[in-house]
Amino acid sequence: MGRLRDAIKEAIADGSAVLLPTIVLAETTTGIGPRDAPVNLVAKACVLEELDERIARAAAALRFLVPGSGVADAVVIATADAHPGSIVLTGDMRDLRALASVRGLTAVVAI
């Protein structure tokens, strides 16, 4: 989580908006306050992006085109694709890179 926090701090210092799809909160938190503290610290520095119908449908199309991909990963890439020039930071390069390659609008970087 430290490298991710550092990358977010750097992006914010550079004037970039850091978006966090709310589905990532559902996937990375427990709902138990103290256990979620590291994720909550990162989330505080981000703009939360809620899942709407447009992103949900774009994610569905990505999942259809990349068999075996997960809902959360597809939502992350669909959200990023809606903001051209986005960079997704991840520890899951394989799945996210495959999804991002469909439209070619989002860069995926290992963290």
PyMOL commands that place a pseudoatom at each C-alpha (Angstrom):
pseudoatom trace, name=CA, resn=MET, resi=1, chain=A, elem=C, hetatm=0, pos=[0.000, 0.000, 0.000]
pseudoatom trace, name=CA, resn=GLY, resi=2, chain=A, elem=C, hetatm=0, pos=[2.983, 2.318, 0.557]
pseudoatom trace, name=CA, resn=ARG, resi=3, chain=A, elem=C, hetatm=0, pos=[3.990, 2.412, -3.120]
pseudoatom trace, name=CA, resn=LEU, resi=4, chain=A, elem=C, hetatm=0, pos=[0.424, 3.128, -4.108]
pseudoatom trace, name=CA, resn=ARG, resi=5, chain=A, elem=C, hetatm=0, pos=[0.154, 5.964, -1.579]
pseudoatom trace, name=CA, resn=ASP, resi=6, chain=A, elem=C, hetatm=0, pos=[3.412, 7.431, -2.881]
pseudoatom trace, name=CA, resn=ALA, resi=7, chain=A, elem=C, hetatm=0, pos=[2.195, 7.234, -6.487]
pseudoatom trace, name=CA, resn=ILE, resi=8, chain=A, elem=C, hetatm=0, pos=[-1.078, 8.938, -5.561]
pseudoatom trace, name=CA, resn=LYS, resi=9, chain=A, elem=C, hetatm=0, pos=[0.738, 11.700, -3.667]
pseudoatom trace, name=CA, resn=GLU, resi=10, chain=A, elem=C, hetatm=0, pos=[2.978, 12.266, -6.687]
pseudoatom trace, name=CA, resn=ALA, resi=11, chain=A, elem=C, hetatm=0, pos=[0.016, 12.389, -9.075]
pseudoatom trace, name=CA, resn=ILE, resi=12, chain=A, elem=C, hetatm=0, pos=[-1.811, 14.883, -6.873]
pseudoatom trace, name=CA, resn=ALA, resi=13, chain=A, elem=C, hetatm=0, pos=[1.326, 17.015, -6.564]
pseudoatom trace, name=CA, resn=ASP, resi=14, chain=A, elem=C, hetatm=0, pos=[1.522, 17.034, -10.376]
pseudoatom trace, name=CA, resn=GLY, resi=15, chain=A, elem=C, hetatm=0, pos=[-2.058, 18.297, -10.529]
pseudoatom trace, name=CA, resn=SER, resi=16, chain=A, elem=C, hetatm=0, pos=[-3.619, 15.061, -11.723]
pseudoatom trace, name=CA, resn=ALA, resi=17, chain=A, elem=C, hetatm=0, pos=[-7.035, 13.914, -10.576]
pseudoatom trace, name=CA, resn=VAL, resi=18, chain=A, elem=C, hetatm=0, pos=[-6.906, 10.490, -8.945]
pseudoatom trace, name=CA, resn=LEU, resi=19, chain=A, elem=C, hetatm=0, pos=[-10.116, 8.568, -9.541]
pseudoatom trace, name=CA, resn=LEU, resi=20, chain=A, elem=C, hetatm=0, pos=[-11.188, 5.586, -7.489]
pseudoatom trace, name=CA, resn=PRO, resi=21, chain=A, elem=C, hetatm=0, pos=[-14.136, 3.549, -8.769]
pseudoatom trace, name=CA, resn=THR, resi=22, chain=A, elem=C, hetatm=0, pos=[-16.343, 2.713, -5.801]
pseudoatom trace, name=CA, resn=ILE, resi=23, chain=A, elem=C, hetatm=0, pos=[-16.317, -0.954, -6.812]
pseudoatom trace, name=CA, resn=VAL, resi=24, chain=A, elem=C, hetatm=0, pos=[-12.645, -0.969, -5.756]
pseudoatom trace, name=CA, resn=LEU, resi=25, chain=A, elem=C, hetatm=0, pos=[-13.737, -0.030, -2.235]
pseudoatom trace, name=CA, resn=ALA, resi=26, chain=A, elem=C, hetatm=0, pos=[-16.132, -2.977, -2.226]
pseudoatom trace, name=CA, resn=GLU, resi=27, chain=A, elem=C, hetatm=0, pos=[-13.350, -5.283, -3.355]
pseudoatom trace, name=CA, resn=THR, resi=28, chain=A, elem=C, hetatm=0, pos=[-10.577, -4.002, -1.081]
pseudoatom trace, name=CA, resn=THR, resi=29, chain=A, elem=C, hetatm=0, pos=[-12.303, -3.233, 2.211]
pseudoatom trace, name=CA, resn=THR, resi=30, chain=A, elem=C, hetatm=0, pos=[-13.852, -5.378, 4.912]
pseudoatom trace, name=CA, resn=GLY, resi=31, chain=A, elem=C, hetatm=0, pos=[-16.358, -2.998, 6.455]
pseudoatom trace, name=CA, resn=ILE, resi=32, chain=A, elem=C, hetatm=0, pos=[-14.418, -3.313, 9.713]
pseudoatom trace, name=CA, resn=GLY, resi=33, chain=A, elem=C, hetatm=0, pos=[-12.989, 0.152, 10.453]
pseudoatom trace, name=CA, resn=PRO, resi=34, chain=A, elem=C, hetatm=0, pos=[-9.474, -0.535, 11.746]
pseudoatom trace, name=CA, resn=ARG, resi=35, chain=A, elem=C, hetatm=0, pos=[-8.757, -3.173, 9.103]
pseudoatom trace, name=CA, resn=ASP, resi=36, chain=A, elem=C, hetatm=0, pos=[-9.741, -0.746, 6.357]
pseudoatom trace, name=CA, resn=ALA, resi=37, chain=A, elem=C, hetatm=0, pos=[-7.559, 2.122, 7.584]
pseudoatom trace, name=CA, resn=PRO, resi=38, chain=A, elem=C, hetatm=0, pos=[-4.832, 1.777, 4.909]
pseudoatom trace, name=CA, resn=VAL, resi=39, chain=A, elem=C, hetatm=0, pos=[-7.400, 1.718, 2.097]
pseudoatom trace, name=CA, resn=ASN, resi=40, chain=A, elem=C, hetatm=0, pos=[-9.340, 4.571, 3.682]
pseudoatom trace, name=CA, resn=LEU, resi=41, chain=A, elem=C, hetatm=0, pos=[-6.228, 6.736, 3.728]
pseudoatom trace, name=CA, resn=VAL, resi=42, chain=A, elem=C, hetatm=0, pos=[-5.745, 6.178, 0.003]
pseudoatom trace, name=CA, resn=ALA, resi=43, chain=A, elem=C, hetatm=0, pos=[-9.451, 6.700, -0.729]
pseudoatom trace, name=CA, resn=LYS, resi=44, chain=A, elem=C, hetatm=0, pos=[-9.439, 10.053, 1.095]
pseudoatom trace, name=CA, resn=ALA, resi=45, chain=A, elem=C, hetatm=0, pos=[-6.996, 11.425, -1.456]
pseudoatom trace, name=CA, resn=CYS, resi=46, chain=A, elem=C, hetatm=0, pos=[-9.101, 10.267, -4.408]
pseudoatom trace, name=CA, resn=VAL, resi=47, chain=A, elem=C, hetatm=0, pos=[-12.201, 11.339, -6.261]
pseudoatom trace, name=CA, resn=LEU, resi=48, chain=A, elem=C, hetatm=0, pos=[-14.723, 8.516, -5.886]
pseudoatom trace, name=CA, resn=GLU, resi=49, chain=A, elem=C, hetatm=0, pos=[-16.361, 7.474, -9.147]
pseudoatom trace, name=CA, resn=GLU, resi=50, chain=A, elem=C, hetatm=0, pos=[-19.728, 5.791, -8.718]
pseudoatom trace, name=CA, resn=LEU, resi=51, chain=A, elem=C, hetatm=0, pos=[-20.904, 3.123, -11.117]
pseudoatom trace, name=CA, resn=ASP, resi=52, chain=A, elem=C, hetatm=0, pos=[-23.553, 4.482, -13.450]
pseudoatom trace, name=CA, resn=GLU, resi=53, chain=A, elem=C, hetatm=0, pos=[-25.392, 2.845, -16.327]
pseudoatom trace, name=CA, resn=ARG, resi=54, chain=A, elem=C, hetatm=0, pos=[-22.973, 4.113, -18.991]
pseudoatom trace, name=CA, resn=ILE, resi=55, chain=A, elem=C, hetatm=0, pos=[-19.932, 2.662, -17.215]
pseudoatom trace, name=CA, resn=ALA, resi=56, chain=A, elem=C, hetatm=0, pos=[-21.810, -0.540, -16.306]
pseudoatom trace, name=CA, resn=ARG, resi=57, chain=A, elem=C, hetatm=0, pos=[-22.658, -1.150, -19.970]
pseudoatom trace, name=CA, resn=ALA, resi=58, chain=A, elem=C, hetatm=0, pos=[-19.123, -0.360, -21.100]
pseudoatom trace, name=CA, resn=ALA, resi=59, chain=A, elem=C, hetatm=0, pos=[-17.798, -2.806, -18.487]
pseudoatom trace, name=CA, resn=ALA, resi=60, chain=A, elem=C, hetatm=0, pos=[-20.239, -5.456, -19.693]
pseudoatom trace, name=CA, resn=ALA, resi=61, chain=A, elem=C, hetatm=0, pos=[-18.953, -5.040, -23.255]
pseudoatom trace, name=CA, resn=LEU, resi=62, chain=A, elem=C, hetatm=0, pos=[-15.354, -5.391, -22.050]
pseudoatom trace, name=CA, resn=ARG, resi=63, chain=A, elem=C, hetatm=0, pos=[-16.209, -8.570, -20.115]
pseudoatom trace, name=CA, resn=PHE, resi=64, chain=A, elem=C, hetatm=0, pos=[-17.855, -10.008, -23.211]
pseudoatom trace, name=CA, resn=LEU, resi=65, chain=A, elem=C, hetatm=0, pos=[-14.792, -9.225, -25.339]
pseudoatom trace, name=CA, resn=VAL, resi=66, chain=A, elem=C, hetatm=0, pos=[-12.287, -10.525, -22.768]
pseudoatom trace, name=CA, resn=PRO, resi=67, chain=A, elem=C, hetatm=0, pos=[-13.637, -13.902, -21.609]
pseudoatom trace, name=CA, resn=GLY, resi=68, chain=A, elem=C, hetatm=0, pos=[-12.831, -14.761, -18.014]
pseudoatom trace, name=CA, resn=SER, resi=69, chain=A, elem=C, hetatm=0, pos=[-12.381, -11.148, -16.931]
pseudoatom trace, name=CA, resn=GLY, resi=70, chain=A, elem=C, hetatm=0, pos=[-13.935, -10.047, -13.663]
pseudoatom trace, name=CA, resn=VAL, resi=71, chain=A, elem=C, hetatm=0, pos=[-16.614, -7.456, -13.089]
pseudoatom trace, name=CA, resn=ALA, resi=72, chain=A, elem=C, hetatm=0, pos=[-14.472, -5.208, -10.873]
pseudoatom trace, name=CA, resn=ASP, resi=73, chain=A, elem=C, hetatm=0, pos=[-11.567, -5.193, -13.333]
pseudoatom trace, name=CA, resn=ALA, resi=74, chain=A, elem=C, hetatm=0, pos=[-13.911, -4.399, -16.224]
pseudoatom trace, name=CA, resn=VAL, resi=75, chain=A, elem=C, hetatm=0, pos=[-15.469, -1.533, -14.253]
pseudoatom trace, name=CA, resn=VAL, resi=76, chain=A, elem=C, hetatm=0, pos=[-12.027, -0.127, -13.448]
pseudoatom trace, name=CA, resn=ILE, resi=77, chain=A, elem=C, hetatm=0, pos=[-11.030, -0.079, -17.108]
pseudoatom trace, name=CA, resn=ALA, resi=78, chain=A, elem=C, hetatm=0, pos=[-14.425, 1.193, -18.288]
pseudoatom trace, name=CA, resn=THR, resi=79, chain=A, elem=C, hetatm=0, pos=[-14.144, 4.020, -15.764]
pseudoatom trace, name=CA, resn=ALA, resi=80, chain=A, elem=C, hetatm=0, pos=[-10.622, 4.843, -16.897]
pseudoatom trace, name=CA, resn=ASP, resi=81, chain=A, elem=C, hetatm=0, pos=[-11.621, 4.678, -20.582]
pseudoatom trace, name=CA, resn=ALA, resi=82, chain=A, elem=C, hetatm=0, pos=[-14.290, 7.306, -19.848]
pseudoatom trace, name=CA, resn=HIS, resi=83, chain=A, elem=C, hetatm=0, pos=[-11.427, 9.660, -18.916]
pseudoatom trace, name=CA, resn=PRO, resi=84, chain=A, elem=C, hetatm=0, pos=[-9.033, 9.597, -21.899]
pseudoatom trace, name=CA, resn=GLY, resi=85, chain=A, elem=C, hetatm=0, pos=[-5.376, 9.536, -20.958]
pseudoatom trace, name=CA, resn=SER, resi=86, chain=A, elem=C, hetatm=0, pos=[-5.990, 7.657, -17.725]
pseudoatom trace, name=CA, resn=ILE, resi=87, chain=A, elem=C, hetatm=0, pos=[-3.363, 5.476, -16.114]
pseudoatom trace, name=CA, resn=VAL, resi=88, chain=A, elem=C, hetatm=0, pos=[-4.439, 2.536, -13.962]
pseudoatom trace, name=CA, resn=LEU, resi=89, chain=A, elem=C, hetatm=0, pos=[-2.037, 1.485, -11.210]
pseudoatom trace, name=CA, resn=THR, resi=90, chain=A, elem=C, hetatm=0, pos=[-2.340, -2.190, -10.336]
pseudoatom trace, name=CA, resn=GLY, resi=91, chain=A, elem=C, hetatm=0, pos=[-0.796, -5.355, -9.049]
pseudoatom trace, name=CA, resn=ASP, resi=92, chain=A, elem=C, hetatm=0, pos=[-2.971, -7.329, -11.506]
pseudoatom trace, name=CA, resn=MET, resi=93, chain=A, elem=C, hetatm=0, pos=[-1.336, -6.556, -14.823]
pseudoatom trace, name=CA, resn=ARG, resi=94, chain=A, elem=C, hetatm=0, pos=[-2.577, -9.544, -16.833]
pseudoatom trace, name=CA, resn=ASP, resi=95, chain=A, elem=C, hetatm=0, pos=[-6.320, -9.039, -16.513]
pseudoatom trace, name=CA, resn=LEU, resi=96, chain=A, elem=C, hetatm=0, pos=[-6.327, -5.257, -16.561]
pseudoatom trace, name=CA, resn=ARG, resi=97, chain=A, elem=C, hetatm=0, pos=[-3.911, -5.024, -19.489]
pseudoatom trace, name=CA, resn=ALA, resi=98, chain=A, elem=C, hetatm=0, pos=[-6.099, -7.392, -21.531]
pseudoatom trace, name=CA, resn=LEU, resi=99, chain=A, elem=C, hetatm=0, pos=[-9.206, -5.310, -20.786]
pseudoatom trace, name=CA, resn=ALA, resi=100, chain=A, elem=C, hetatm=0, pos=[-7.422, -2.022, -21.510]
pseudoatom trace, name=CA, resn=SER, resi=101, chain=A, elem=C, hetatm=0, pos=[-6.191, -3.310, -24.859]
pseudoatom trace, name=CA, resn=VAL, resi=102, chain=A, elem=C, hetatm=0, pos=[-9.759, -3.556, -26.173]
pseudoatom trace, name=CA, resn=ARG, resi=103, chain=A, elem=C, hetatm=0, pos=[-10.176, 0.201, -26.687]
pseudoatom trace, name=CA, resn=GLY, resi=104, chain=A, elem=C, hetatm=0, pos=[-6.563, 1.270, -26.206]
pseudoatom trace, name=CA, resn=LEU, resi=105, chain=A, elem=C, hetatm=0, pos=[-7.513, 4.391, -24.252]
pseudoatom trace, name=CA, resn=THR, resi=106, chain=A, elem=C, hetatm=0, pos=[-6.015, 3.509, -20.870]
pseudoatom trace, name=CA, resn=ALA, resi=107, chain=A, elem=C, hetatm=0, pos=[-2.455, 2.701, -19.809]
pseudoatom trace, name=CA, resn=VAL, resi=108, chain=A, elem=C, hetatm=0, pos=[-1.957, 0.015, -17.151]
pseudoatom trace, name=CA, resn=VAL, resi=109, chain=A, elem=C, hetatm=0, pos=[1.115, 0.298, -14.932]
pseudoatom trace, name=CA, resn=ALA, resi=110, chain=A, elem=C, hetatm=0, pos=[2.391, -2.174, -12.349]
pseudoatom trace, name=CA, resn=ILE, resi=111, chain=A, elem=C, hetatm=0, pos=[2.698, -0.901, -8.797]
for i in range(1, 111): cmd.bond("trace and resi %d" % i, "trace and resi %d" % (i + 1))
show_as sticks, trace
zoom trace
